[in-house]
Amino acid sequence: MRIINGWLEGVKQHCSPNYNARADNQDINLLVIHCISLPPSKFDNTYIEDFFLNELQIEDDIYFESIKGLEVSSHFLIKRTGEVIQFVSCNDRAWHAGISLYKGRENCNDFSIGIELQGTEDIKYSAEQYQSLVSLTQVIQNAYPSIQNEDIVGHEFISPGRKSDPGKSFNWDSYKKSIL
């Protein structure tokens, strides 16, 4: 696998409208790991994809009323099966981090790549997800060498008190050892 012009070869691509251009001189040097499930704790569906594409059918679940109108995206989603889907070119600014701060720099969307894991903060992620995440991380670091291992963080670390994902169910030790 490799990234060409911001797009990962060999994966499903759905172009989200929820992005904008990065500043021309913006160095991409942060990788943010998130988690999401829609509705919460439900996995065998395409609601995340629909949400990132602004095509979520609000009437399908009562929970969806609470996220109605939100415009959110991530560069990548890794489903429970390990399938990787890309929504935004890595060269563009996906809308995944929100209000955030990393090493004194605000607005992490400006200089980061976001990966969503289909899951919750308290249910273990699948082995297939970790395998895909490790491979994807290595490809991203190859294409964007400014992202060092210490620059791979959870959403909880750049938005403390506001976000808590990927949460206690994410095995940071195993993941970090696997990307070395």
LUMLO-581045 format. One record per residue (C-alpha): x, y, z. Coordinates in steps of 0.001 Angstrom, whole numbers, plus 524288, in hexadecimal, padded with zeros to 5 digits. Each point is the difference from the previous one (the first is absolute). Example, Ala and Ser with C-alpha at 12.3 -4.5 7.8 and 13.67 -1.06 7.14 Angstrom:
BEGIN
8300C7EE6C81E78/8055A80D707FD6C/
# end
This chain:
BEGIN
800008000080000/8040F80DE17FDA3/7FA4680D968001B/7FFE2807687F32D/7FB8E80E307FFE7/7F9F37FE0880D6B/7F8297F3D37FC64/802E27F230804B4/8008F7F62F7F4FC/7F7AC7F3E18009E/7F58780443809A2/7F1F2804437FE8D/7FEE280EB07FE7D/7F40B8083A8032C/8023A80E8B7FE14/7FA718075380B9F/7FBB080E0B7FDEA/8049F802F780DDB/80DC8804E17FDBB/8077C80BCB7FB44/80D8B8032A7FB00/80B9A800828091F/8088680C1880034/80A647FEDE7F569/80B4E7FFBE80990/7F9A07F6D0809D6/808A37F476803B2/7F8057F3DB80334/806427FB0580C7D/7F5637FA0D8088C/7F7EB7F38F7FF36/7F39B7FF9580838/7F9177F3478037E/7F15C800C9802AD/7F4A87F6C7801C8/7F1F3800C37FBA5/7F41D7F74D7FF32/7F292803947FB0E/7F71C7FE23806C5/808A17FE8680C07/805487F21D80197/7FA007FB4E7F31E/8098E7FB7E7F5A3/7FA117F84C7F4C3/7FAFA80B4D7F7C7/8044180B517F759/7FB5980B2D8089F/80DB38058280225/80231800C47F16B/7F2B6806717FE4C/80337809AC80AE4/80D00803F47F9E7/7F92A801C17F2D8/7F4BB80819805CD/7F6937F53F7FBD2/7FBF47FAD480D60/7F17C7FCD2800A6/7FC5C8069580CCB/7F35C7F83780135/807847F30180095/8038F8018680E66/7FBFB8092F80AFC/80E61802A280301/8020C806177F2A4/7F7A380B9E803DA/80B0A8043980934/809E3800A77F4D4/7F6DF805907F5BE/8068580AAE7F81C/80DDA7FD3E80495/80A288003D7F535/80AC57F69F803B4/80A177F8087F8BF/80C8A7F8B5801DF/80A6A7FC4D7F66A/7FE1B7F186802BD/7F6967F68F8066D/8040B7F249803FC/7F4357F7228017C/7FF617F48380987/803BC7F6D47F4D4/80C76807C17FD81/7FA9C8062A7F393/805DC80D747FDA2/7F7BF80AAC7F9C0/8056780D627FC70/7F75A80C208001D/8096680B7C7FE7E/80D25801527F955/80B0C8006B809E1/8044A80C817F948/7F32F80681803F9/7FAB4803E280D45/7F5DA7F64D80507/7F6DD8047080AD0/803187F61180A9E/806D28068780B7C/7F78C80BD88030E/804F6808DD80ACC/80D757FA7480290/80DEE802E28043C/80CBD7F8AE7FDB5/80D72804C48043E/7FAF680DD98014C/7F973800077F297/7F15B801B17FF1D/7F6C97FABB7F58D/8062A7F2AF7FE06/7F7F97FDBC7F3A7/8095B809857F971/80BD57F6F68014C/7FAD87F262802DE/7FAAA7F3C97F9BB/7F46D7F99F806D3/7FCEF7F191800CC/7F3047FB628058D/7FECB7F2468055E/7F24E7FA747FFD2/7FE087FD5380E55/7FDD88057980D78/808A18042480B20/7FC607F4058080F/7FF1A7F4D07F622/80CB67F9EA7FB4E/803E3802EE7F212/801837F4667F6D7/80CF27F9BD7FC3B/7FCC18033B7F1E2/7FEBD80E628038B/80D4A8002A80687/806287F93B7F438/7FA2B80A077F6BF/8037280B3480918/80E407FBD1800E6/8011A7FE9C7F132/7F91080CE27FD99/8086D806FD80A0B/80C6B7FB257F984/7FB428045D7F29B/7FC3080D5D8055C/80D1C801BA806C5/806FF7FC537F37C/7F84B80A267F83E/8008B80A5280AD1/80D027FDF4806FC/7FDBA80B7480942/7F6837F7258075F/808D27F977809E9/7FB417F54E8093D/7FEE8809D380B1F/7F6ED8080A7F733/7F5A47F5537FFB8/7F5B5802F880A33/7F2027FD5F803A8/7F56F80A417FECF/7FF9C7FFEC80ECF/80DD28059780080/7FD8280BB97F730/7F26D8031680558/800C27FC2580E68/7F371801A280795/7F86F801147F34B/803417F2F27F9AA/804127F2C48056E/802287F7A27F400/805417F6827FC24/7FEE67FD2880E85/804227F5AB80996/7FCE17F5087F67C/80B01804317F6DF/80CD07F8B980229/80A2080AC27FE36/80B827F78280464/7FD8C7F5467F613/7FD0F809AA7F520/80C208084E8026F/808C87F3E580094/7FA447FB3A7F323/8033980C6D7F887/80E4080051803E0/
# end
